[in-house]
Amino acid sequence: MANFIDTSDNNNNNNNNNNNNNNIFVSIACFVDNDIINTIDDCLVKAKYPENIIFGVCLQYDPSDNFFEKYESHPQVKVVKMHYTEAKGPTYARYFCTKLLTNEEYFLQIDCHTRFFQDWDIIAINNWKLCNDEKGILTNFPISISRKNEHLTWPLNKSTPKFQSISMDSIKLGSVTCGIHHNINKLHNTYYLSAALLFGKSSFIKEVPYDPTLIYSYQTIEQQFYAIRLFTHGWNLYVPTQHILATSYERTLHYDINNKRIFAPSNVNKGKSAWKRVLYYYGLCSIEELDDDMKTNISLYGLGLNRTLEEYFHIHGEENVINKLKNGYYYKDKKWHNNNMYTYECGNPIFNNIISQNHSFEKSLVNNKTDFVWNINPKIIVHKLQHYPQSSVAFIDNKKSFYQLLKEYNITKGVPKTYFHVDELEDNSKKNHFLKYAGNNGGKQVYIYNNITDIKNHIIADNRPYIIQEEIENMLLIDKKKFVIRIWMVIINNEFYLTTNGCCIIHLNNYDKNNLDRTTHVEHDISKIGYQHYNKTSFYKNSFEKLQKVVKEMCNIITNKLSFKDNCFQILGLDVILDDNNDPYIIEINSWPCMNVQYGEYKILLNEFFTHFLNDIVIKKLQNEPIVENDYFILI
């Protein structure tokens, strides 16, 4: 929970200004960046009237770190504090900064790695007055700190007048800026604001406040959407005539007091949900399509009534944009494209080859005048058959969220013993444990240990979301080697079809419990390791019957979590380990399993899968025929 601290003395500051209130509120969102101290120092030193400066800081930090101690009790600094793990993106933080604003006349938003030019406060106020516009706001992408000494010759940055992209996933002006040379008597209009320099009368932030609901969202929301909100509320953006400040464009790395790397919290699903709220404001989805938490205060943070969204597009030479988006168009590479004009799109070479040889598929496309898209990141759901958007199935790929779901539903059979925090482990345990980071697959970011202390040390050094799984006891081996069964499942028409065959992926080295080498347990060079058809093994019948029961329970959970769409399909890759009793344990489920392998038995199996997938599912769906069980696909 955010903790507000107001250490400023506004009455004293107002007295210093007499009746001429030139107080400037400087808003700084800080995520574990001790350069904010240098920024505040420089801001005060370079100001003509430093007594007029009031800071509003959202300090996202480790409370055990005292780097902000210098300004903890400063009379001109107001602070709202939160633990860095509670951070939810820049828009969220800037909202809390603005809650510290009181009666200051001017408002300046900057980043916490900023340096100022001498008398910057006078330059900014005089430039604002040059607008001769009570609803004028100064903004531009500041000069880089590395070029600060070149400011007399270096041009000011102005956003390009053309869009970089317009789609259901992004509305963004050109990110490349063009330079305009100094003219102290002329301001230039701009329509894409910079979050690193935003200056005007404080009334603009009071009339058009930041929306704290737009969490885990960046450029297209923090800058573009806010620029559009200001525009429709009647506010005008201008490029200043002189450099006011400089900023750093280098990637900021964050470390705690123990010098451990800290990563800004992210949540892809919440970020997608926030963008859906923006689409609602743009008129591109209904309120019923929003998640419940995105319906909060929906009327407070939308577009204004002074100018329309279409007027904004018109200024940039685009017309009927919203209707184009509704009809499946998107703008890219300086022209409009129509998704519906594709016959099919497929980036998988194996599947492409099978498609090219299948006349029934071509006929289904011609007869139905429709399209098929093999793409995990479709721009818009308009095709007759396409992948689910990745955001819809991300909960499956995230190991931590998925196994927490299993725990929530009390699913323990067919699942390795899983821990969500290292402190849950028994200190005297000598079993092999696999440390797996939440968002990775394909064996990446998987580490094996037989010592709890080593696991704890690893997590101290890299404390991203993770799970820990015990090694399956008494694993079944093939030729003394560990193996993983990869088997596929297709989600379509609200149903789950499990393949009756799969691939035994056999590790290169003989299994040795005491050998913690990754090649024995985790890694496999796909060009060198062995493969076997699962249905040709001696243990197939017994283990497959058991596997179906385990998979069915997990399908029930996915059903409860997934919002089914009739025109979407999903292929899941299930990784299974057997014990010597042929009991299956699902160690991982991937929503985008590797299906490009061009080696031996695996390629044969993929050809088999794709052939059945095309004939038994894709073509039947395109031709509006029922999809049914057969010798290859079993309905779970």
N, C-alpha and C positions, 0 to 999 in steps of 0.2 A: 504494500500500500504506500502511495506517495506521502511524504512527510514535508509539509510546507514550513519554511523558516523565513521570516521577514526581519532582517536586521537593519533595514534602511530607516533613515529619519527624514520622511518626506516633508514634514513641516519645516524643518531647517532648510532643506533644499529649496522649497518654495520661497522662503524668505530671502535666500541668496539671489533669487531671480527677480526679486521685487514683484512687479505685476506683469513682467514680461516672461511668461513661462516658455523657456526653450529647453526644458528637460527632455532628455532622450532616453527612452527605455531600450536597452540592448538585450535582445533575447538570444540565449545561447543554450542549445541542446548538447549535452556532453555525455558521451558514452565512454567511460574509462579512458579518458584522454587528459593527462596532466599538463598538456600544452595549453589548456584553458587558462592556467596561471599566467603564462607569457602573453596570452591574448588579452586578458584583462589589464595586465601591466601596461602593455603597449597602447591599449585603447585610452587609458587615463593619461599616460605620458604625452601622447600625440594630440590629445584634445585641446582646443583653445580654452575651453571652459570645463575642466574635468569635474568641477563641483556639480555640473548639470547632468552628469551621467548616472543613470540607475541601471543596474544589471538584474535581469531575471534569468536564473540558471536552473535548468532541469538536470540535476546531477545524478546520473546513473552510474553507480560505483560500488566498490567493496567498502562497507562501513569500517572495516579494520584498517583501511588505507587513509592516511592523514594528509594526502597531497594537497587538499583544498584548504588546509588549516589557515593559511594566510588570509583568506577571505571569508572564513567562517562567521566572523562577527563584524565584518566591515559595514560601516553605516550606509554604503551605497549598493549593497549586494543583497538581493532576495534569492532564496534558494528553495526549490522543492527537490527532496531527495528520494531516491528509490534504489533498492538493490539492483545491480546490473542484470540479474536473472529475471527481473520484472519488466525489463525493457521490451517494447513492442514496436519498434521502428520510429523513424523521425517525426512523422505526423503526430503520433501519440505524444512524444516528448515535447514537441513545440506547442501542443495544446496546453500542457502543464506550465510551460514558460509564460504563456499569455495570461494564465490565471493569476500571475503575480503583478500584472499591469494594473495601475490605479489611475492617477490623474496626470501622468506624463504626457506632454504635448506630442512628442514624436516617438515613432517606433522604428527600431532597426533590428533586423534579424541577420545573424551571422553564424558561421561555423566556429567551433572551438579552436581551430587552428588558423587564426586570422592575424594579419599585421596591418597597421594603419599608416596613412600618409599624414604629414603634419597638418594640424588644424582641420582634421577630417570632419569634425562636427560642423564647422562653419561652411566647409565645402558642400556637405550634404544638405544643410538647411538652405543655403543660397541656390543650389541646384533645384531643390524642391520648389522654391519660390519662382524659379525660372519657368516652371511648368505653367504657372498662371492658371492652375486647375486645382480646385479644392479636393477633387477626387483623383489627383495624380499620385503615382507611386513610382519611385526610382528603383530600377533593378537591372542588373546585368551580371554576366559571369565575370567575376573579378580577375584581374591580372594574377598570374601565378607569383607566389612569393619568390620563386627563383628568378623572376624577371622584374622584380620590384624596382630595381635600380634603373630599368629601362623605361619607366613609366612616362617620361616626357616624350618619347618617340614611339612607344608601343601603342597601337590603336586600342580603343575600347571595343569590347565584344558585344555583338548584337545577334540575337537568334535569327536563323534563316527564315524567310517568309513561307517556306514550303514544308509540308508534312513529311516526316520520315516514315510514319506508318499510321494507318487508320484501319482498325479491325475490331472484332469483338474482344480481342485480347489486349489491345493497346491503341490509344489515340495520343500521338506524340508529334510535336513539331521537330524539325531538323535539329539534331543534337549538335551538329557542327555549327559553329558560330562564324559570322563574318565580321571583319574589322571595320570600324568607322573612326576616322581621324578626328582629333580634338577640334571642337568649335565651341568656345566658351559661351557663345550666344545662341546655340541651337541644340534643342533636345530632339531625339529620335524616338518615335513610337516603337514599342516592341510588344509581343503578345505571348512570350514564353518566359516565365520568371525564373530567376535563380534563387534557390533557397539560401545561397551563401551571401546574398546582398539584397535586402528588401527594406526600403526606407520610405516613410511617409508619415502623414498625420496618424496618430494612434486610432483615430476613428475607423480606419479601414479594417483593422483586426477586430474591433468591437462589432462592426456591422457584418463582417464575413469571418466568423471565428473558425479556427481549425476544428475538424471533426475527429474526436478521440476514438471513434468507432473504426476508423480506417487504419487498422493495425497491420504491421508487417508489410507495408506498402511503400514504394519508393518513387522513382521519377515520374511515371505516368499519373500518379496520384498526388504525390507531394508537390510537384511543380506544375505539370500540365493541367491537372484537374483544378487545382487551386487558382491558376491563372484564368481558366474558363469561368470559375465561380466569380472571381473579381470582375471579369469582363461583363458578365450578365447582370451583376449588381451595379454596373455603371462606373466602375473604377477603370482608370487608364494607366497603362504601364509605359514608362519612359526610360531610355538609356541616359545616364548622367553625362554631363559634358566633360567631367574630369574623373580621374581615378580617385576613389574614396578609400579603398582598402584593397588588400591582396589576400589570397588564400592559398592553401596547399592542395594540389590535386593528386598528390601521391597517396597511395593506399595506406590508411592508418592501421597499424597493428596494435592490438590492445593486450596488455599484460597486467596480472595482478601483482600484489606486493611480493609474491614468491617467484616473480618472473615467469609465471606460467601463462601461456597464450590464452586469451579469452576471445571467444567468438560471439558476435552479436546474435541474440536469440532470433530464430527464424521459424516460421510456420507456413509452409506452402499452402496448406488448405485454408488457413485463416486469411492469408494474403489473397487467395482466389475469391474467398467469400467477400472480402472488402471490395475487390474490383467489381463483384456482382452488384454491390450497393451503388457503385459509381454508374454501372450500366443502367440501373433503375433511374438514377437522376438524368441520364442521357435519353431515357425513354426507350431503352432496348431490352428491358425485361419487366415483368410485373412484380409487385410487392410479394405475391405469393411464392415467387421463386427464391426469395431471400431466406437465408438462415434466420432463425428467431433473433439472435443477438444483433443481426444487421438491420433489424427493423426498429431498433431503439432510436428515439428522437429523429425519426426519418424526415420530419418536416423542418428541422432546424438548420440543416447543413447542406441544402440543395442549391440549385441555380437560382439566380435572381430574376426579377421581372422587368428590369430596365432594358435589357437587350437579350436577344434570343441566341441559342446555340448555333442556329443556322447562319445568323449574322457573323458569328465568329468564323465559321467555315468560309463564308462568302468573302471575307477580307483576304483570305488566303487562296482565293480562286477556286474553291470547291463548292458544289451545289448539291442539294438533296442527299446529303451525306447519311443521315439517319435512315432514310428509306433504302439507300443502297446497302447499308449494313444489314437491315432487316431482310433484304432479298438475297443475301448470301455473297455480296461483294466485299472485297477488301482492297486497300490501297497500299502498294509497295513498289519500290523502284520507279517512282514518279508516274505511276499509272494504275488504273483500276483493273482488278481481275474478278472474274466470276467463278466461284467454287463449283457451281453447277455445270460448268462447261467441261470439266474433266470426265473422261470415260472411266479410267481407274488410275489409282496412284499406288505404287508399291515399290519400296526401296529394298526389299529383300531379294537378293539375286536368285536364290533357290526357288522361291515361290514365283518370282517373275518368269523364270524359265518354264515352270509348270503351267502358268497362266497362258503363256504365248503358244503353247501346244494344245490348248483346250478350246475347241470350237464351240462347245456348249456355253462356255463362259462368255465368249465374244457374242454369241447369239443372245444370251440373256441381257447383255448390255444394250444391244441394238433394239431388241424387242421392248425393253422396259424404259429405254432412254434414260437411264439412271447411271449411277456411279458407285464404285467401290473404292474405299480408301484404306490402305494399310499404313497407318501413321499414328504413333502414340500421342502426338500433339496436334490433333486436328484443330484448325483455326475456328471452325464453327460446325455445329452439329446439324448439317442439312442433307448429308448424303443418305442414300438408302441403306448403306451398310458401311460402317467404319468403326475404328477403335473407340472405346471409351476415352474421353480426355484423361490424361495422366492424373489430374487433380481428383478425379472420381475414384481412382483405385490406389491412390498413394498410401492409404492406410494399410494396404496389404504389404507393400514393399518396406514400410518402416517396421523394422523388427520389433522395436520396443512397443509401439502402439498395437501391433498385431498380437504379440504374445500377451500383452496386458488384456486385450479383448478375450483371448482364450482363458486367461485366469478369471476374468469377470464372469464368463459363462461356465466356469468350473470344468473346463476341458483339460484333462490331464492325461488321458489315454492317448497314446500315439504322439506324445509331445516330450521332448527332452526336458529334464528338470531345469527350470529357468529361474534366474534371479535378476531382480531389477536394480539392486544396489549391492555393492561389494560387501557391505557390512552384514548382509544376510548369509554369507558363507561361513562355514565353520572354520575357525583358524587352524585346526589340526587336520583339515581335509587334505589328503594327498592325491585325490583324484585329478585327472586331467579336466581342465575347464577351458572353454572357448569364450574369449572376450570378443563381442561383436558390436560394432558401431551401427547405430540404428538405420541410417539411410543408405548403406552400401550393400552390394550383392556381388555375386560371382567370385566369392572368396576374398574380396577386397576388404581391408580393414578388419580382418579376423585374426586373432592372436591366440595361441595355445600356451597354457601355463599349468604347472602342477604345484604351484606355491602361491598361497594367498597373498603373501607380502609382495611378490612380483606383480600380481594383478593390481594391488592397491597403488603401487608405485607408478604403474603404467597409467592408471586413471588420474592420479595426481598430475601427471605430465600432460595428459590429454583428456579432459573431463567433458567430452561431448556425450549426448544421450547414447546409452549402451544397454546391452543385456549380457548376462553371463550364463552359459549353458554347460551342464555336466556332460562329459563324454558318455555315449551309450555303452553300457557294460555288455561284455560278451558279444561284441559285434560279429556279425557274419562276415567272413572274408572270402575273396576269390583269389585262389593261388597265393594265399598268405598276404594279400594286399587289401587295404581298405577300399571300399567302393561306395559310390552314391548313385541311387537310382534317380534319373531325371525322367519324369512322366508329365504329360501335358493335359490340361483341362481347358475346355472352351465354355465361356459364359455367353449365352445368347437366348433371347426370348424368355428371360427370367428363369432359365434352366441351366444346369451344369452337366456337361458331357465330358466324361473321363475317357482318355484313350486306353485301349486294352494292351498297348505295348509302350515301351519306353526304352531307355538306354541305361545300361550299367556303366558308369564312368569309373574306371579303375585307376587308382593312384599308381605312381611309377615305382615307389619303393615298398619293400616288404613292411608290413605293419609291426611296429614295436611301441608298446605303450610308453616306454621310458624314453623313447626318442622323440623329442619335441620339434624336430625339423618340419617346416611347413609343407615340404614336398611329400611327406609321409601322411599328413593329416588333412591338409587344406588345399595347397596349390596343385594344379595339374596343367602341364603344357599340352594343349589340345592337339598338337601335332605329333606328340610322342606317346601319350598314355593309351591304355587299351579301352575298347568299347565292346559291349556285348548286348545283343537283343535281350531285353528283360524277359519276354515271353518264351525264350528258348532255354532259360535256366531251369535247373531242377527244383528250385524253390519258388517258382513263379506262382503256381496255382494256389498254394497255401497262403503265401504272403499277399497276393493280390486280393483275395477274398477279405482278408483282414484290413487291407489298405482302403477298400471301398467304404467300410464302416467308419474308419477314422476320417476320411475325406468328407463323408456326408455330414458329420458333426460340424466340421469347419465351414462347409457350404452354408449351413444354417446361419452361422454367424455373419458370413459375407452377405447373405440375403438381407439380414437385418440392417446392415451398414450401407449397402450399395443402393443407390437410387437407379432402378432399372430403366433403361431406354430401349425401345423396340428396335431402333435402327443402329444399335451399338453392339459390338462383340468384344470379348477380351480373351486372350490366351494366357493362361497361367502356367508357369513352370514349377512343379513340385519337386523338391529335393528330399529324398527319403533314404534313411539308413535302416537296415534290418539287424535285429539281434539273432543269436543262434537258434532262437525259437521261431524265427520267421515273423516276429512281431515288428510292425513298421513304426518308425518315428519320423515325423515330418520336421526337418531341421530348418527349412526355409521355403517360402513361396515368393516367386517373382512375377510381377505383372508384365515384365518385358524380358522374358528369358532369351538367352543367346540362341538365335536360330539361323546363324550365318556360317556355322562350322562346315568346312569343305573337306573333311577328312573321313575316309573309310566308312566304318559302320555307322558313325554318327550321321554322316551325310545321307546314307541310305535310309536311316530312320526318319530324318527330316523330310526327305522326298516322300516317304510313305505318309507321314503326317500331313504334309501340305496337299498331297493328292486327295486324301480323304476329306481334309478340311474344305478344299475347293468344291469337290463333288457333293459331299454329304451336307454341307452347311452353307457355303457362300452362294452357290448356284441355286440351291433350293430356296434360300432366302430372297434372292433377287427375282426369282420366278414365282414368289408367293406360294411355294409348296411347303408342306409340313416337314419339319426336321424330326427324324425318328432315330431310335436306337438301331445299331447294326453291329456287325462283328468287330468293328474298330472303335466306335463310340458307344459308351454305356451311359445311360441317363442316371445321374446320382440323385 
